[in-house]
Amino acid sequence: MTESDVAVVGFAQAPNVRATHGTTNGVEMLVPVFDELLDGTGLSKKDIGFWCSGSSDYLAGRAFSFIAAIDAIGAFPPINESHVEMDAAWALYEAWVKIRTGEVDTALVYGFGKSSAGELRRTLAMQLDPYFVAPLWPDSIAVAGLQARLGLESGLFGEEQMAQVAARSRADARQNPNAQVSGEERVADLLEQPYVADPLRAHDCAPITDGASAVLLASADRARELRDRPAWITGLEHRIESAQLGGRDLTASPSTSDAAGAAGAAGVEVAELHAPFSHQELLLRAAIGLDDSVRISPSGGALCGNPMFAAGLSRIGEAAGRVWSGEAGKVLAHATSGPALQQNLVCVMEG
């Protein structure tokens, strides 16, 4: 490893729950997450060179909600801070660049979202093209249903395959204390459930989830001090596609393919995929080129806990954990933002 290399050395997350009693600024969720992360690495807040967050003012229902969240960090000592209005996986990208430039040697990245506040499915319509699509107010599940229908009619997958994804995710999530899971795991039982947005059933859709997560990055020298087996970031890329749903093929994800190719995704053993809908996992596996030898989302994935603007960051933390434990030598984490897999980030890490 060279001095410009960066590693993931810490991860913590709040329990993924249907609703919380806290405010939409996330402070109540973030304080214990920060405490857990810093206690686990032996650092204090004054040791962090850069803080970067991901959240959404639309979701919080207030302007500059990320400023209020800084109360979780504290007023002293003064901090070097930035923010992205999207999933915190993209905040991690900014922090990764910050360390590689040599400006800082540690960075704490966090994301939070109180999805239970307001009407999530309607709020996410604000991500759509503001001229032709958003005025129609299609909700997020309806848009995903269009994508799933196109995939089914194209013969790319079947409803049974979608149910298999949901069943496996639920089974894995029962081993994850932070996941949110309930209901049946048998494929036959899942296929008997009614549609919520044809062809999507409830198990095909991520649950509304309140939550937060945080990841600690460190430069090469600091990483070796903080963890015996750091998860070195060997590739980190993101790509974006058209905001117009009719301007792209919804049954493919070229932005994911391009990002995975640039990040060096070949040969990964574990892949944590940010797939809020069961059919999107199938599309992502095809886009990245993941075969049956790759363990997919052993944490249970976003289908069993999808805290908005933190779920993508959590995929990076969950994947890094497989490297720390020695379970895998090369892992991949994926994050998505926007409707129907519009923008995608791929992070490859090695032990």
N, C-alpha and C positions, 0 to 999 in steps of 0.2 A: 504494500500500500504506500502511496505517496502522501506528502504533507497536505495536498489539496483534497484528499479523499474525505468523505463524510460517512458517518455510521449512525444508525438508530440504536440508542443505548437505553431508552426507557419508554414505557407505555403504561398508561392508566386510563380507565374509563368508568363513567358512572353506570349504574344499572340501567338497562333499557326498559322503560316502563311506559304504560299507556298514558299516564298523566302525572303531573307533579303539582304541588301547591305553590311552588316558587314563582317569582316574577319572570317575565320574558327576557330579562337581561342575562340570565344564566348563572348569576353569582352563586346561588345556593347549590347548583350542581358542580360548579367549577372549583370551589374552595376545597372540598375533600379530594377531588381528582388531583389538584396541584399538590396537596399534602402527600398523597400516596406516591405520586411520581417522584417528588423531591426526596422523600424519606427513603425510597427504594434506591436512589443513586447517591445519597449522602450529600447532596448539594443543598444550598439555600437559594432564596430568590436573588440575592445579590451576586450569585455566581453565574446567573444566566445573562449571556451577552445580547440576546435578541429574542423578543417575543413576537409571535405572529399568529393571528387568529382568523377563523372563517366562520361567518354567520350571515344572517339576512335580516335587514330592516323590515322587509315585507312580512316575514314570518313573525318577527317580534311586535310588529304594529307600531313602531316608533322610529324616528330618525336617529341615526348615530347610536344604535343600540350597543354596538361593540365598545363604545366609550364607557357606558355604564358597566359593562362586564369587567373592565379593568379594575373595578373595586375589589375583585377577587384576588388581584395581585397585590394591591396595597399602594398607598401614596408614597411610600419611601422604602428603599432607595429609588430615585428616578430611573425609568426604564427606557430602552430603545425598542419601539413597538411599531407594528404595521398590521394591516388587515386586508382580507379579500372578501368580497361579497359573493361567496360561493363556498363549496365544500372545502374544509380545511386541508384536504390533500393538496390543494393549490397553494395554500399558505405554507405547507411544507416545502413545496417547490421553491417559493421565494426564500425561505430560510436556508435551504440547501445552497442556493446561489450566494446568499450572504456569507456563509461559512467558506465556500470555495474561493471567494474573493479575498479572504484573509482578514475581513473586517472584525469578525468575532470567532470564537472557538466553541461556543455552545449556543443552542437556540431551543426554545420551548415553543412548540406549535400546539394550538388547541382549537377545537371547534365545538359549537353548542347549538342546540335548537329545541325549542318548546313547541313541538308540533301540535300539541293538544290545544294550543291557544288559537281561537278562530276556526276557520274552515280550511283545512290544509289543501284538500283537493281543488278548491276554488282559488286559493292563494297561489298555487303553483301555476295557474293559468297566466300569471304575470310574467313567466319565463318565455312565453310564446311570442311569435312575431306580432309586434304591436299594431300593425296595419291590417293584416288579413286574417289572423287566427285568434289573437287574444280577444277581440271584440265579440267573438262567438262564444266565449267562456267555456270551451271544452275543459273538463277537469282532467287531472293527471291520469286517472284510471281509464277514462275514455280514450285518451291518446294512446296509452299503452295497449288498450284493447284493439285499436286499429292496427298497431304494429304486430300484435299476436295473430290477428286474423290474416294479415298478409303472409306471415310465416307459415301458418297452417295451410292456406290455399296454395302456397308455393311448394308445399311438400317438404319443407325444411325440417319440420318436426311435427309431432302429433300431441294431442291432449294428454295421452298417457305419459309421454316423455316429460311434459310440463309437471304432471303430478309426481313423477319420480323425483324430479328436482326438489319439489316441496317436501316430499316424504323424507328424503335424505337430509335436507336442511333441518327439519324438525328433530330428527333423530340425533343429529350432531349437536344441535342447540341444547338438548337436554343435559349435555355434559358441560355446558358453558353457564356459569352462574349469572352472567350479565345479560344473557339473551332473554327474549320475550317470546314464549312459545306455549301453545295450548292446542288441544284438538287431536284428531286422528293422524296416524302416520302410515296407515295402509293405503296403497295406491287405489285399490278398488273402492274403499270408503270415500276417498277424496273425490273420485270421479262421479260419485253419486250426489255431491253437493251442488246446490243451485248456482247459477251464474250471478255475478254482481255487475259485470259489464262484458257481455258475450264477446269472446270466449273465455274470459277470466272469471275464475271462482275466487272465493276469499283467500284460499291458501296460495293462490298464484300472486297475491299482492302483499307487499310489505305492510306490516301493521303500523298504525300511527304510533310514533315513539318519541318520548322526551328523553334526552340524553346528552352527554358530552364526553369528549375524549381528549387526551393530550399525549404528545410524543416528544421525546427529547432527542435532539441531534447533537453530535459532537464532531470536532475535527479529529484527524488521525491520532495525534498525541493524546488528546483528552479522552478519546474513545477507549484507548487501551488502558487508561487509568480507571475508567468508570465501569467497564464490563470485561469479563474474561473472554467472551466470545461475541464481539460486536457484530451487528448485522450491517455489513458494508454495502452502501448504495453503489451498485456498479452500473446502473442505468436508470434514468428518470426522464421521461418524455411525456408531452401531452399534445393533443391535436384537437381541432374543432371542425365541425361541419355546418352546413347551412341551417339557419334558424327556421327556414320555411320547410314545413313537413313535406310538402309536395315537391321540394327541390332536391330531395335525396332518396335513396333506396332504403326504406326502413327495415328491410330484411337483411341488411348487411351493415357492418360497422367499420368502414375503411379508416376512420380516425383511430380506432383501437388497433387495427392491424398495423398502421404506420407507426404508432407510438410503441407497440410491442416490438416491432422490428428494429426500431432505432434504439430501444432500451436493451436489446439483447436477450429476449425472452426464451430463446431455445434452451432446452435442458432443465427447465425448472421442475422441482419435485412437488411443490405445494403452490396453489394459486388461490388467493383470497379475492373473489370477484364481487364488486359492488353492483349487484343485480337486484333492484327492488321488485322485479317481476320475474316469475319463473322462466318465461320464454327468453328473457334477456340473458340469463346465464347460458342458454343454449347458443344464442347468437354470439356472445362473447367468447365462448370456447372455440367456436368455429373461426372467429376473427383472429384470435391469438394463435390458434393451431394447437390446442391442448388435447392430448389423447387420453385414453382411459387410465394411463399409468400415472397421471397427475392427480394428486389429492385436491379436490375442489372445496374451498370454503369450509375447512374443518371446524370453524367457530360456529357454524350455523348460518353465517352470512347475513345480508341485509333482509332476507325474507323473514328472519326471526328477530329483528331489531334494527330499525332504520332511523336513527336519530338524524334529522335533517342537518346538513352541513357539518356533521361529525362522522357519518357512517363511512365515507371514503377514507378519512384519516384512520379510522379504526381498522380498516382492512390492512393498512400499512403496519400498524402496531401488532395486529394479530399475526401477520406473516412474519414479522421480525421475531416474534416470540418462538416460532418454530426453529429459527436459526439459533437463538440463544440456548434453547434446550438441547440442541444437537440433533433434533428430529429430522432436519433437512439441511442440506448444504447450499441449495440455491432455491429461492422462493420468489414469487411474483405477487404484487398487490395492485389492484385496479380500482380506480375511482371514476365516477361519472357525474356529470352535471348537465342540467338542461333536459328538455323533453326527449324521450325515445332515444337515449344514448347519443345526444348531440355532441357533447364534449367528453373526452376520455383521457385519463392519465394512467400510465403504467410505470410502476416502480419495481425494479429488480434488485434483490439483495442477496449477498452471499456471506458465508461464514469464513 
